[in-house]
Amino acid sequence: MSKAIANHRYRHYKKESMVYTVITADALDCETVKPLVVYRSEYSTPDHPEGTLWVRDRDDFESKVTLPDGSVVDRFTEIFLPL
C-alpha cells in the first residue's frame, strides 16, 4: 500500500516551508507503467507559483534520503495541517 495518500499534505525534507498536497498516487507513466505521485505545492517561489503541479515516481516520493550529517529521513513526511 502506498504511503502517499490523495488529499493529504506532506513536507519535503529540504525545507520546513516546502509543503505539498498529493493529488493522486495512482497515476501511471505512459511508457514504463510505473506508479507516479502527482502533487501540488502549497507555497510559492520566484520560479514556481503556489499550486504548481509536480510528478514523481512513487518509489522516489516514498524513499528515504541520507543527510550530510549521516542521518536518514523520509523524503516526504505526512503532516497534519488544516486544509
TAFEN-V874322 format. One line per field, one symbol per residue. phi: phi as a letter, one per 30 degrees, with the letter a starting at -180 (. if undefined). burial: I if it has 9 or more other C-alpha atoms within 8 Angstrom, else O. A space follows every 10 residues. Layout:
phi=???
burial=???
This chain:
phi=.dddbeiccb cdddaeddcb cddaccdbdd cciddbccbc dcbbbecbde jdcbbbeeed ecdcbcdedj dcbddbcdbb bdd
burial=OOOIIIOIII IIIOOOOIII IIIIIOIIIO OOOOIIIIII IIIIOOOOII IOOOOIIIOO IIIOOIOOOO OOIIIIIOOO OOO
